[in-house]
């Protein structure tokens, strides 16, 4: 698939030439939604992390840093080391019991976002998930029964690239044969949304609330 070149339209640009009619006859500007998982589709509680830290005698924020911000975490999320090796190195920092408790927390399903994606998909919009995660991602999806929510799921550890690496976005677009200018990327991290825009010309939305996501999709001609 030919990806968009370096000269991209400004963020928020709407082009009538690339609109198409949805099932309800309305013009729409996107044919696909690429959605993040953590704190968009599945919400993880800071309170639960604090409880784990207190239980295991860890400092404030130490759990988050050890599990997600170390070199081992970065390597695991890009597939350079296995989930088991990440577990071993992380347990050496905060203890195996703390890692086990963190892994046992599968978060809370954001049901309004699930409904939005289901409705969009039923209306002919392709839905894809792109998550920075080790292969534990599948356990989270299975826990909530949403493995089949999307047309395709892309785990950074399996594709070999983690956001905001431009290759992560391009991999998804090429693998799914999607035109970047016809796709909306949804993520709760603003810099990663911007990276998607810069890398490929994706439409981008920084997730805040389900109603905000609905409003953004409506602006792109997708009624959910």
Secondary structure, DSSP 8 states (H G I E B T S, - for coil): -----S----TT---GGG-EE-TTS-EES-SEEEE--BTTTEE--HHHHHHHHHHTT--TTHHHHHHHSSHHHHHHHTTSS-HHHHHHHHHHHH-HHHHHHHHH---EE-HHHHHHHHHHHHTT-EEEEEE---TTHHHHHHHHT-TTSSSEEEEHHHHT--TTSHHHHHHHHHHHT--GGGEEEEES-HHHHHHHHHHH--EEEE---HHHHHHHHHHTT---
